[in-house]
Amino acid sequence: MIINYIRQGEFLYAILMVFAVVTAMTVHEFAHAYAAHKCGDDTAYAFGRMTLNPLKHIDVFGFISMLLLGFGWAKPVPVNMRGLRKPRRDMAIVAFAGPASNFVLAFLCVGFMRLLFLLVSSGVISFGSTSFGGRLFDSFYFLFAISAILNVGLGLFNLIPLPPLDGSKVLSSLLPHKWSARYLMLERYAPIIMVVIIALSYMDILSPIFYPLEWLRDKILYVFSLPYVFGAYAYFLPW
């Protein structure tokens, strides 16, 4: 992903992509910590993870993987199930909060794209007729677009029910206690699982598996755009 922009000399777009990745991961982890806090566990808060400071959340290896392969991870937010009011239910809420925050952020980014296009096309704002003005418009539009794509992709990837991804914790809360305990024991192999996924992705072996996720990502982005499209259409109706 980012390598392609660097090879093409598009360093500004590369920087904007880095910003989008950092924002997506930071919001994701903050949402985990905030949900845990609301559910009664302040472990993440005590470790300074209930913050929007990206330095508290970014995992270097997962960050590089996100830039190069389009999926990655941050430092896991510590959660003590004993501190949760209803451990099984609340653990699912905490786990789902991360992907949910990415979907919300993507929805907002799609809205910013639509708003920017509407304001420029209607002449409310202008970037001027110079090449710099056009470049500025393209940069803002690219930032919102790539942020929307990355956030939906990150949210979907984390919902895969494979330890240590968030989807595994959501699924485990729905399983009977005996099965749930055995299923979560797979987390001890989390580093190996992630290395295998990265290796197979680099060799392009997992493409058939990621195609459905990409299809679903595009459909979600389309659905996210509908309220803004209808809103803009209604704005121009002669009431």
Backbone as CSV, one residue per row, in Angstrom:
resi,resn,N_x,N_y,N_z,CA_x,CA_y,CA_z,C_x,C_y,C_z
1,MET,0.818,-1.201,0.000,0.000,0.000,0.000,0.859,1.261,0.000
2,ILE,1.466,1.562,1.152,2.239,2.798,1.241,3.476,2.751,0.354
3,ILE,4.002,1.539,0.129,5.192,1.390,-0.721,4.905,1.889,-2.123
4,ASN,3.698,1.645,-2.617,3.346,2.068,-3.977,3.407,3.591,-4.112
5,TYR,2.942,4.304,-3.095,2.985,5.770,-3.149,4.419,6.278,-3.062
6,ILE,5.247,5.610,-2.260,6.642,6.017,-2.147,7.372,5.774,-3.463
7,ARG,7.114,4.637,-4.089,7.745,4.329,-5.373,7.347,5.337,-6.447
8,GLN,6.112,5.819,-6.370,5.619,6.786,-7.360,6.015,8.222,-7.007
9,GLY,6.720,8.385,-5.898,7.131,9.722,-5.481,6.020,10.532,-4.840
10,GLU,4.929,9.877,-4.483,3.796,10.569,-3.862,3.971,10.544,-2.344
11,PHE,4.952,11.304,-1.877,5.292,11.261,-0.456,4.199,11.881,0.416
12,LEU,3.488,12.864,-0.118,2.407,13.467,0.647,1.314,12.444,0.920
13,TYR,0.947,11.672,-0.102,-0.072,10.643,0.088,0.412,9.565,1.055
14,ALA,1.700,9.262,1.021,2.264,8.283,1.946,2.133,8.787,3.385
15,ILE,2.415,10.067,3.588,2.298,10.654,4.927,0.843,10.653,5.390
16,LEU,-0.070,10.984,4.478,-1.487,10.995,4.825,-1.973,9.589,5.178
17,MET,-1.433,8.579,4.496,-1.818,7.203,4.808,-1.319,6.810,6.192
18,VAL,-0.089,7.214,6.518,0.437,6.940,7.857,-0.462,7.577,8.913
19,PHE,-0.870,8.812,8.665,-1.761,9.515,9.596,-3.082,8.762,9.748
20,ALA,-3.629,8.274,8.628,-4.902,7.548,8.659,-4.772,6.250,9.450
21,VAL,-3.669,5.539,9.257,-3.445,4.278,9.973,-3.312,4.523,11.466
22,VAL,-2.507,5.518,11.837,-2.315,5.842,13.250,-3.641,6.221,13.909
23,THR,-4.434,7.026,13.212,-5.723,7.450,13.763,-6.660,6.262,13.952
24,ALA,-6.731,5.389,12.951,-7.624,4.232,13.029,-7.250,3.323,14.198
25,MET,-5.958,3.048,14.354,-5.515,2.160,15.429,-5.714,2.805,16.800
26,THR,-5.440,4.099,16.889,-5.576,4.790,18.171,-7.029,4.818,18.630
27,VAL,-7.931,5.159,17.720,-9.359,5.196,18.060,-9.842,3.802,18.451
28,HIS,-9.373,2.785,17.745,-9.752,1.394,18.021,-9.390,1.003,19.453
29,GLU,-8.151,1.254,19.840,-7.701,0.867,21.179,-8.325,1.736,22.265
30,PHE,-8.499,3.016,21.985,-9.169,3.887,22.946,-10.586,3.385,23.226
31,ALA,-11.278,2.932,22.178,-12.646,2.435,22.337,-12.672,1.207,23.243
32,HIS,-11.694,0.304,23.096,-11.595,-0.850,23.996,-11.464,-0.388,25.445
33,ALA,-10.523,0.530,25.670,-10.257,0.996,27.029,-11.465,1.720,27.617
34,TYR,-12.117,2.536,26.808,-13.279,3.291,27.278,-14.437,2.357,27.617
35,ALA,-14.664,1.353,26.765,-15.744,0.397,27.012,-15.472,-0.395,28.286
36,ALA,-14.213,-0.797,28.486,-13.856,-1.521,29.708,-14.102,-0.652,30.942
37,HIS,-13.742,0.621,30.845,-13.962,1.559,31.949,-15.444,1.672,32.263
38,LYS,-16.275,1.782,31.240,-17.716,1.909,31.433,-18.323,0.618,31.995
39,CYS,-17.673,-0.501,31.718,-18.185,-1.796,32.203,-17.619,-2.158,33.575
40,GLY,-16.838,-1.265,34.167,-16.387,-1.487,35.530,-14.931,-1.827,35.724
41,ASP,-14.186,-2.048,34.650,-12.769,-2.415,34.782,-11.879,-1.233,34.411
42,ASP,-11.055,-0.784,35.354,-10.184,0.365,35.116,-8.727,-0.034,34.897
43,THR,-8.494,-1.280,34.507,-7.127,-1.726,34.266,-6.474,-0.924,33.147
44,ALA,-7.180,-0.783,32.045,-6.636,-0.016,30.915,-6.402,1.433,31.294
45,TYR,-7.305,1.982,32.085,-7.151,3.366,32.550,-5.900,3.502,33.414
46,ALA,-5.666,2.526,34.300,-4.505,2.563,35.179,-3.200,2.465,34.396
47,PHE,-3.243,1.778,33.266,-2.057,1.635,32.420,-1.920,2.787,31.421
48,GLY,-2.771,3.786,31.533,-2.688,4.941,30.650,-3.153,4.680,29.237
49,ARG,-4.012,3.681,29.053,-4.459,3.322,27.703,-5.766,3.993,27.317
50,MET,-6.452,4.618,28.252,-7.693,5.318,27.897,-7.339,6.734,27.457
51,THR,-6.649,6.800,26.333,-6.153,8.062,25.798,-6.111,7.994,24.285
52,LEU,-6.131,9.154,23.668,-6.005,9.234,22.209,-4.569,9.535,21.795
53,ASN,-3.638,9.361,22.722,-2.219,9.491,22.405,-1.755,8.230,21.681
54,PRO,-1.416,8.316,20.397,-1.065,7.105,19.632,0.166,6.385,20.165
55,LEU,1.062,7.091,20.834,2.281,6.466,21.348,1.975,5.416,22.414
56,LYS,0.798,5.510,23.033,0.403,4.548,24.052,-0.161,3.263,23.448
57,HIS,-0.497,3.300,22.175,-1.215,2.179,21.570,-0.465,1.463,20.449
58,ILE,0.403,2.156,19.728,0.965,1.598,18.505,1.967,0.484,18.803
59,ASP,1.767,-0.653,18.142,2.728,-1.745,18.125,3.507,-1.636,16.815
60,VAL,4.817,-1.531,16.902,5.636,-1.241,15.713,5.431,-2.304,14.635
61,PHE,5.472,-3.570,15.008,5.333,-4.655,14.033,3.956,-4.632,13.381
62,GLY,2.898,-4.462,14.208,1.544,-4.411,13.665,1.308,-3.181,12.821
63,PHE,1.958,-2.072,13.198,1.829,-0.822,12.445,2.450,-0.975,11.054
64,ILE,3.638,-1.565,10.990,4.309,-1.789,9.699,3.487,-2.736,8.834
65,SER,2.921,-3.782,9.462,2.086,-4.723,8.717,0.870,-4.021,8.123
66,MET,0.288,-3.098,8.894,-0.881,-2.353,8.405,-0.518,-1.512,7.198
67,LEU,0.660,-0.888,7.234,1.088,-0.034,6.133,1.405,-0.839,4.881
68,LEU,2.039,-2.003,5.063,2.514,-2.775,3.923,1.464,-3.733,3.366
69,LEU,0.650,-4.325,4.254,-0.268,-5.379,3.829,-1.740,-4.989,3.917
70,GLY,-2.029,-3.879,4.592,-3.418,-3.439,4.677,-4.155,-3.950,5.893
71,PHE,-3.501,-4.746,6.750,-4.103,-5.145,8.018,-2.998,-5.202,9.063
72,GLY,-3.383,-4.960,10.300,-2.382,-4.952,11.354,-3.041,-4.903,12.709
73,TRP,-2.287,-4.519,13.722,-2.802,-4.516,15.075,-2.005,-3.529,15.925
74,ALA,-2.556,-3.203,17.080,-1.877,-2.332,18.035,-1.606,-3.132,19.309
75,LYS,-1.073,-2.468,20.329,-0.837,-3.150,21.596,-2.177,-3.524,22.221
76,PRO,-2.343,-4.772,22.628,-3.622,-5.170,23.235,-3.916,-4.359,24.488
77,VAL,-5.156,-3.948,24.630,-5.584,-3.229,25.833,-5.797,-4.240,26.956
78,PRO,-5.160,-4.040,28.109,-5.330,-4.992,29.219,-6.719,-4.886,29.829
79,VAL,-7.362,-6.028,29.974,-8.702,-6.076,30.569,-8.723,-7.186,31.615
80,ASN,-9.176,-6.864,32.802,-9.332,-7.840,33.876,-10.797,-8.217,33.967
81,MET,-11.114,-9.438,33.556,-12.513,-9.856,33.524,-13.159,-9.806,34.908
82,ARG,-12.359,-9.957,35.959,-12.918,-9.904,37.318,-13.433,-8.512,37.663
83,GLY,-12.930,-7.515,36.967,-13.384,-6.154,37.229,-14.655,-5.802,36.488
84,LEU,-15.032,-6.608,35.516,-16.242,-6.345,34.743,-17.481,-6.747,35.536
85,ARG,-18.541,-5.994,35.389,-19.756,-6.258,36.162,-20.371,-7.603,35.760
86,LYS,-20.499,-7.832,34.468,-20.980,-9.106,33.944,-19.928,-9.594,32.954
87,PRO,-18.953,-10.385,33.422,-17.747,-10.688,32.652,-17.977,-11.151,31.216
88,ARG,-18.821,-12.132,30.997,-18.995,-12.662,29.640,-19.646,-11.631,28.718
89,ARG,-20.707,-11.008,29.190,-21.374,-10.001,28.371,-20.476,-8.796,28.134
90,ASP,-19.874,-8.315,29.205,-19.061,-7.099,29.103,-17.795,-7.331,28.281
91,MET,-17.236,-8.532,28.335,-16.058,-8.820,27.521,-16.402,-8.731,26.042
92,ALA,-17.594,-9.185,25.674,-18.034,-9.073,24.282,-18.214,-7.605,23.898
93,ILE,-18.751,-6.805,24.822,-18.939,-5.375,24.556,-17.596,-4.690,24.361
94,VAL,-16.648,-4.996,25.250,-15.319,-4.393,25.154,-14.639,-4.793,23.847
95,ALA,-14.751,-6.060,23.479,-14.114,-6.540,22.252,-14.740,-5.901,21.017
96,PHE,-16.064,-5.791,21.013,-16.752,-5.244,19.839,-16.587,-3.741,19.734
97,ALA,-16.271,-3.081,20.844,-16.151,-1.622,20.837,-15.075,-1.140,19.873
98,GLY,-13.979,-1.894,19.759,-12.903,-1.492,18.859,-13.341,-1.441,17.401
99,PRO,-13.810,-2.578,16.839,-14.302,-2.540,15.463,-15.448,-1.554,15.260
100,ALA,-16.338,-1.455,16.253,-17.468,-0.518,16.125,-16.971,0.916,15.977
101,SER,-15.928,1.276,16.724,-15.395,2.633,16.626,-14.813,2.893,15.249
102,ASN,-14.229,1.864,14.641,-13.693,2.024,13.285,-14.808,2.228,12.268
103,PHE,-15.915,1.514,12.438,-17.050,1.699,11.532,-17.637,3.105,11.675
104,VAL,-17.728,3.594,12.897,-18.242,4.949,13.119,-17.312,5.980,12.481
105,LEU,-16.019,5.792,12.666,-15.045,6.718,12.088,-15.114,6.689,10.564
106,ALA,-15.290,5.503,9.995,-15.415,5.384,8.539,-16.659,6.106,8.045
107,PHE,-17.767,5.951,8.772,-19.012,6.622,8.403,-18.826,8.139,8.392
108,LEU,-18.125,8.657,9.401,-17.870,10.095,9.466,-16.966,10.551,8.331
109,CYS,-15.957,9.737,8.003,-15.050,10.096,6.905,-15.775,10.148,5.571
110,VAL,-16.689,9.198,5.349,-17.500,9.236,4.131,-18.329,10.517,4.103
111,GLY,-18.839,10.909,5.275,-19.606,12.144,5.353,-18.755,13.363,5.029
112,PHE,-17.517,13.384,5.521,-16.613,14.497,5.217,-16.287,14.546,3.730
113,MET,-16.150,13.385,3.107,-15.916,13.344,1.659,-17.078,13.983,0.917
114,ARG,-18.285,13.563,1.282,-19.480,14.081,0.614,-19.633,15.577,0.858
115,LEU,-19.383,15.995,2.098,-19.525,17.403,2.432,-18.503,18.244,1.674
116,LEU,-17.273,17.770,1.616,-16.232,18.505,0.897,-16.592,18.655,-0.570
117,PHE,-17.037,17.558,-1.185,-17.413,17.606,-2.602,-18.601,18.536,-2.819
118,LEU,-19.583,18.495,-1.888,-20.772,19.331,-2.017,-20.415,20.808,-1.897
119,LEU,-19.575,21.142,-0.928,-19.202,22.543,-0.709,-18.404,23.105,-1.877
120,VAL,-17.517,22.271,-2.431,-16.708,22.734,-3.565,-17.556,22.855,-4.827
121,SER,-18.389,21.841,-5.102,-19.198,21.855,-6.321,-20.250,22.958,-6.303
122,SER,-20.711,23.346,-5.105,-21.710,24.410,-5.006,-21.073,25.789,-4.890
123,GLY,-19.739,25.821,-4.815,-19.028,27.091,-4.768,-18.967,27.738,-3.398
124,VAL,-19.402,27.016,-2.358,-19.363,27.575,-1.007,-17.923,27.799,-0.564
125,ILE,-17.056,26.847,-0.886,-15.633,27.018,-0.633,-14.879,26.763,-1.939
126,SER,-13.699,27.323,-2.024,-12.912,27.168,-3.243,-11.442,27.008,-2.882
127,PHE,-10.807,26.077,-3.566,-9.372,25.885,-3.395,-8.586,26.658,-4.450
128,GLY,-9.303,27.447,-5.256,-8.642,28.226,-6.293,-8.401,27.397,-7.542
129,SER,-7.982,28.076,-8.588,-7.751,27.412,-9.867,-6.304,27.002,-10.072
130,THR,-5.455,27.255,-9.070,-4.045,26.900,-9.201,-3.839,25.415,-8.970
131,SER,-2.676,24.933,-9.387,-2.355,23.529,-9.178,-2.241,23.216,-7.690
132,PHE,-1.807,24.208,-6.903,-1.718,24.012,-5.459,-3.104,23.808,-4.857
133,GLY,-4.073,24.596,-5.340,-5.432,24.457,-4.846,-6.009,23.087,-5.170
134,GLY,-5.764,22.628,-6.393,-6.233,21.305,-6.776,-5.566,20.217,-5.969
135,ARG,-4.289,20.402,-5.699,-3.542,19.435,-4.900,-4.070,19.389,-3.479
136,LEU,-4.427,20.558,-2.951,-4.953,20.629,-1.597,-6.287,19.907,-1.493
137,PHE,-7.153,20.125,-2.497,-8.445,19.431,-2.515,-8.234,17.917,-2.605
138,ASP,-7.350,17.485,-3.510,-7.078,16.064,-3.666,-6.547,15.452,-2.374
139,SER,-5.727,16.202,-1.652,-5.134,15.695,-0.412,-6.199,15.465,0.653
140,PHE,-7.089,16.455,0.826,-8.161,16.302,1.797,-9.080,15.139,1.412
141,TYR,-9.412,15.070,0.134,-10.321,14.020,-0.336,-9.674,12.650,-0.160
142,PHE,-8.375,12.562,-0.470,-7.647,11.300,-0.314,-7.617,10.880,1.148
143,LEU,-7.371,11.825,2.051,-7.296,11.507,3.476,-8.611,10.920,3.973
144,PHE,-9.729,11.543,3.611,-11.024,11.031,4.046,-11.322,9.672,3.406
145,ALA,-10.991,9.537,2.125,-11.280,8.287,1.414,-10.460,7.129,1.961
146,ILE,-9.155,7.339,2.115,-8.302,6.252,2.592,-8.608,5.926,4.043
147,SER,-9.009,6.930,4.831,-9.386,6.684,6.220,-10.637,5.821,6.289
148,ALA,-11.609,6.105,5.429,-12.832,5.305,5.406,-12.532,3.863,5.036
149,ILE,-11.706,3.674,4.014,-11.362,2.320,3.564,-10.596,1.564,4.636
150,LEU,-9.606,2.210,5.233,-8.786,1.565,6.252,-9.604,1.206,7.489
151,ASN,-10.487,2.102,7.898,-11.263,1.838,9.115,-12.245,0.692,8.932
152,VAL,-12.909,0.639,7.800,-13.815,-0.480,7.564,-13.020,-1.785,7.463
153,GLY,-11.887,-1.741,6.762,-11.057,-2.931,6.642,-10.542,-3.400,7.990
154,LEU,-10.088,-2.460,8.827,-9.578,-2.814,10.152,-10.685,-3.389,11.023
155,GLY,-11.867,-2.784,10.939,-12.987,-3.283,11.722,-13.375,-4.697,11.324
156,LEU,-13.459,-4.961,10.020,-13.828,-6.293,9.538,-12.765,-7.326,9.892
157,PHE,-11.505,-6.968,9.690,-10.424,-7.909,9.983,-10.436,-8.315,11.455
158,ASN,-10.664,-7.354,12.339,-10.655,-7.655,13.766,-11.881,-8.448,14.207
159,LEU,-12.908,-8.478,13.400,-14.098,-9.267,13.745,-13.968,-10.730,13.328
160,ILE,-12.889,-11.085,12.646,-12.654,-12.496,12.321,-12.509,-13.282,13.619
161,PRO,-13.260,-14.363,13.814,-13.210,-15.098,15.091,-11.978,-15.989,15.213
162,LEU,-10.821,-15.362,15.165,-9.558,-16.082,15.275,-8.696,-15.394,16.322
163,PRO,-8.335,-16.085,17.397,-7.480,-15.460,18.420,-6.185,-14.954,17.796
164,PRO,-5.732,-13.781,18.175,-6.187,-12.920,19.281,-7.112,-11.795,18.838
165,LEU,-7.742,-11.914,17.667,-8.575,-10.833,17.137,-9.841,-10.661,17.980
166,ASP,-10.451,-9.494,17.877,-11.614,-9.176,18.705,-12.777,-10.132,18.476
167,GLY,-12.903,-10.599,17.255,-13.999,-11.506,16.952,-13.960,-12.773,17.778
168,SER,-12.758,-13.221,18.162,-12.647,-14.433,18.971,-13.218,-14.218,20.367
169,LYS,-13.053,-13.016,20.897,-13.578,-12.721,22.246,-15.098,-12.560,22.210
170,VAL,-15.601,-12.013,21.109,-17.060,-11.912,20.971,-17.659,-13.309,20.870
171,LEU,-17.039,-14.160,20.054,-17.546,-15.527,19.884,-17.445,-16.315,21.176
172,SER,-16.345,-16.163,21.904,-16.154,-16.938,23.135,-17.214,-16.605,24.168
173,SER,-17.692,-15.359,24.154,-18.724,-14.983,25.121,-20.077,-15.608,24.792
174,LEU,-20.223,-16.084,23.564,-21.476,-16.711,23.143,-21.444,-18.231,23.284
175,LEU,-20.239,-18.789,23.457,-20.096,-20.231,23.573,-20.366,-20.693,25.002
176,PRO,-20.715,-21.961,25.187,-20.813,-22.498,26.552,-19.476,-22.355,27.273
177,HIS,-19.511,-22.275,28.593,-18.307,-22.004,29.378,-17.184,-22.984,29.051
178,LYS,-17.494,-24.242,28.934,-16.470,-25.253,28.684,-15.800,-25.032,27.345
179,TRP,-16.584,-24.800,26.307,-16.031,-24.577,24.973,-15.299,-23.242,24.908
180,SER,-15.843,-22.252,25.608,-15.233,-20.931,25.586,-13.821,-20.965,26.152
181,ALA,-13.633,-21.684,27.265,-12.309,-21.775,27.887,-11.315,-22.443,26.961
182,ARG,-11.739,-23.516,26.307,-10.849,-24.220,25.387,-10.527,-23.364,24.163
183,TYR,-11.526,-22.654,23.700,-11.329,-21.811,22.515,-10.328,-20.694,22.795
184,LEU,-10.457,-20.068,23.960,-9.566,-18.965,24.303,-8.145,-19.429,24.595
185,MET,-7.964,-20.735,24.831,-6.614,-21.252,25.051,-5.751,-21.106,23.798
186,LEU,-6.410,-20.908,22.654,-5.665,-20.717,21.408,-4.881,-19.409,21.413
187,GLU,-5.233,-18.495,22.341,-4.543,-17.209,22.384,-3.060,-17.362,22.707
188,ARG,-2.685,-18.464,23.327,-1.265,-18.664,23.624,-0.444,-18.782,22.339
189,TYR,-1.146,-19.126,21.238,-0.462,-19.244,19.954,-0.642,-18.000,19.089
190,ALA,-1.133,-16.926,19.696,-1.439,-15.701,18.948,-0.257,-15.192,18.134
191,PRO,0.947,-15.071,18.708,2.075,-14.572,17.900,2.348,-15.443,16.676
192,ILE,2.255,-16.761,16.866,2.497,-17.673,15.740,1.427,-17.496,14.679
193,ILE,0.163,-17.371,15.129,-0.946,-17.201,14.186,-0.759,-15.940,13.347
194,MET,-0.376,-14.841,13.989,-0.215,-13.578,13.267,0.966,-13.647,12.299
195,VAL,2.055,-14.292,12.701,3.210,-14.430,11.804,2.834,-15.264,10.587
196,VAL,2.072,-16.327,10.802,1.641,-17.177,9.685,0.746,-16.397,8.736
197,ILE,-0.185,-15.606,9.288,-1.082,-14.801,8.449,-0.282,-13.817,7.613
198,ILE,0.690,-13.151,8.236,1.509,-12.175,7.520,2.302,-12.855,6.414
199,ALA,2.899,-14.012,6.732,3.704,-14.729,5.740,2.851,-15.174,4.560
200,LEU,1.683,-15.728,4.845,0.811,-16.192,3.770,0.281,-15.025,2.945
201,SER,0.019,-13.887,3.602,-0.446,-12.711,2.870,0.650,-12.169,1.967
202,TYR,1.871,-12.163,2.466,2.999,-11.665,1.668,3.201,-12.531,0.434
203,MET,2.936,-13.832,0.562,3.068,-14.747,-0.576,1.805,-14.775,-1.431
204,ASP,0.815,-13.939,-1.056,-0.440,-13.789,-1.800,-1.263,-15.078,-1.804
205,ILE,-1.087,-15.892,-0.771,-1.839,-17.141,-0.681,-3.226,-16.925,-0.089
206,LEU,-3.368,-15.895,0.720,-4.636,-15.641,1.396,-5.589,-14.764,0.600
207,SER,-5.206,-14.411,-0.621,-6.067,-13.533,-1.423,-7.492,-14.046,-1.565
208,PRO,-7.701,-15.349,-1.850,-9.090,-15.832,-1.957,-9.889,-15.642,-0.675
209,ILE,-9.201,-15.643,0.486,-9.903,-15.444,1.745,-10.235,-13.981,1.960
210,PHE,-9.342,-13.100,1.527,-9.562,-11.673,1.733,-10.513,-11.069,0.710
211,TYR,-10.743,-11.744,-0.420,-11.673,-11.220,-1.418,-13.070,-10.986,-0.839
212,PRO,-13.630,-11.953,-0.078,-14.953,-11.688,0.522,-14.934,-10.501,1.473
213,LEU,-13.840,-10.324,2.219,-13.741,-9.180,3.113,-13.689,-7.867,2.338
214,GLU,-12.969,-7.878,1.217,-12.900,-6.680,0.386,-14.266,-6.372,-0.222
215,TRP,-14.967,-7.419,-0.645,-16.319,-7.225,-1.197,-17.244,-6.645,-0.131
216,LEU,-17.177,-7.207,1.079,-18.019,-6.718,2.172,-17.630,-5.293,2.558
217,ARG,-16.332,-4.998,2.533,-15.865,-3.643,2.836,-16.465,-2.636,1.862
218,ASP,-16.442,-2.966,0.564,-16.985,-2.052,-0.441,-18.490,-1.861,-0.266
219,LYS,-19.191,-2.939,0.095,-20.638,-2.830,0.298,-20.949,-1.955,1.511
220,ILE,-20.170,-2.105,2.570,-20.380,-1.290,3.765,-20.137,0.183,3.457
221,LEU,-19.072,0.467,2.715,-18.788,1.858,2.343,-19.922,2.430,1.494
222,TYR,-20.483,1.594,0.623,-21.606,2.051,-0.203,-22.816,2.378,0.673
223,VAL,-23.107,1.505,1.638,-24.235,1.742,2.540,-23.995,3.003,3.360
224,PHE,-22.753,3.206,3.814,-22.421,4.400,4.588,-22.654,5.681,3.780
225,SER,-22.487,5.590,2.465,-22.617,6.787,1.630,-24.068,7.158,1.361
226,LEU,-24.992,6.201,1.502,-26.382,6.444,1.133,-27.034,7.587,1.906
227,PRO,-26.896,7.658,3.241,-27.548,8.784,3.945,-27.071,10.145,3.461
228,TYR,-25.787,10.240,3.137,-25.248,11.517,2.679,-25.718,11.842,1.268
229,VAL,-25.838,10.796,0.443,-26.325,11.011,-0.927,-27.762,11.506,-0.895
230,PHE,-28.603,10.835,-0.118,-29.998,11.239,-0.024,-30.128,12.615,0.633
231,GLY,-29.256,12.894,1.604,-29.279,14.194,2.254,-28.932,15.307,1.290
232,ALA,-27.910,15.070,0.468,-27.521,16.074,-0.525,-28.613,16.245,-1.573
233,TYR,-29.255,15.149,-1.964,-30.339,15.208,-2.945,-31.503,16.026,-2.395
234,ALA,-31.839,15.777,-1.118,-32.946,16.507,-0.498,-32.621,17.992,-0.365
235,TYR,-31.337,18.294,-0.187,-30.917,19.686,-0.019,-31.238,20.504,-1.273
236,PHE,-31.128,19.858,-2.423,-31.328,20.579,-3.692,-32.771,20.484,-4.202
237,LEU,-33.629,19.782,-3.478,-35.011,19.700,-3.923,-35.723,21.043,-3.734
238,PRO,-36.549,21.420,-4.695,-37.283,22.704,-4.598,-38.516,22.571,-3.695
239,TRP,-38.334,22.636,-2.392,-39.450,22.492,-1.483,-40.366,23.721,-1.553
